[in-house]
Amino acid sequence: MSRTGLAYGGLLAALVLLAGCTERTWASDWKDDSGLARTEIRALVPPGTTMASAKRLMEAKGCTCTEARNHEWASGGPLDYLYCTIDDQTGFRIVFRAWKVALIESDAGTVADVLVSTGLTGP
């Protein structure tokens, strides 16, 4: 085998190894299906879950969460909610899918509903 063949073979092997090291996120299976995402999130964090528990559960799945008080969501609001984000940034993609989740807080301080939006992010 020539040096060029060895170099290409080594490069290919390195790319395969690196691709295998990328970790799929919880959001990877949702593709662009907001309905599926909402169903899975509601199963994890059903209505009535305390907001503190909801934050722990979502962060354990890889989400980044912050509180939003008296804040707009899409065309609704003002609302109090836990705002969580997660990306499906696996592999060597420049453009990836970002998920935004609002866990709406009830007057009792528990999750009342789940709102989900998604879009592509990148240069």
N, C-alpha and C positions, 0 to 999 in steps of 0.2 A: 504494500500500500504506500502511496506517495505521501510526502509531508503535507500536501494540501488536503488529501483525503483524511489524514490523521487529525489535522486541525479542524476540519469541518465535523468530523466524528466527535471530537472532544467538545466542540461548541454545542452540538446537538445534545450530547449527554448532559452538559451543564444546564442547558435550557430545560430539559426534561426534569432534572433534579430540582431546579428552582421552581418550576411550575407545580411540582408535587409538594413543595413546602408552603404554598399559599393556602391559607385556611379559608374554608367556606364559612360564610356568616349565616346566622339564623335567617336572614332575608334572602339568601341565595335561591331558595326554592320558590319564592313568591313571584319570580320573574317580574312582570308588570301588573300583577293582579291584586289591586287594592282590596277587593272583596276577600280573597284568600288571606291576605295579611291581617285584615280586621278580624276574621274568624279565628285565626291562630292567636292573635293578641288577646281577644276576649276569652279564649279558653285558658290562657295563662293568667290573665288578670280579669276575672269576671266582675261584673257590677257588684258593688258591696265590699270589694277589697279596699282596705285602708290605703291611703295615698303613700304612706311610708313603705308598706309592703309592696305596692305596685312599683315604686321606684327601685327597690331591691331586686324584684323579679325581672324587671326590664333591663337593669344594668347587668344582672347575671347572664343575660342573653347577648350582651355586647352593646347595648344601647348606651347613649349618653343622654342623661335626663336633667332637666332644670325646671323649677317652678315658674309658671307664668300666671300673674295675678292681674285681673281686670284687663285682659289682653284680647285682641281680635284673633280669630282663626278663620281663614278664608273669608267668607262674606258674613260670618256670624260673630256675635260677641257684643259686648265684652264678656269674657269667660275667665274662670279660674281653672287651670289645668296643669297637668304635668306634661311638659314638652319633651319628647324623646326622639332621637335621631339614630339611624343606623344605615350604614352603606353596604352595598354589595360590591365591594372593591376587591375582588379576587382576581388572581392572575396578573397579567401585564397590560391591563387596559388603561387607557388614558381617560376614557369616558366611562362612567359607572352610574348605577342607579342608587339614588339616595331616597330614604324613607323618612317621613316626618309623621309623628304620632302625637295626638293630643288625647290624654286620658282626662276626661272632663270630671271635675270634682263636684260632688253633690254638697248640699248644705250640711250634711252629716260628716263631711270630711272623708268620704269614700268615693270610689270610682263610680260614676253614673253612666258613662258612655265612652266609646272609643271612636275617634276620628282618624282617618289615615289619608295621607297624600304621598305621591311619589313623582319623581322626575329624574331626568338624566343630568349629571353634573360632570363638568370637565372643561377643558379649554375650548 
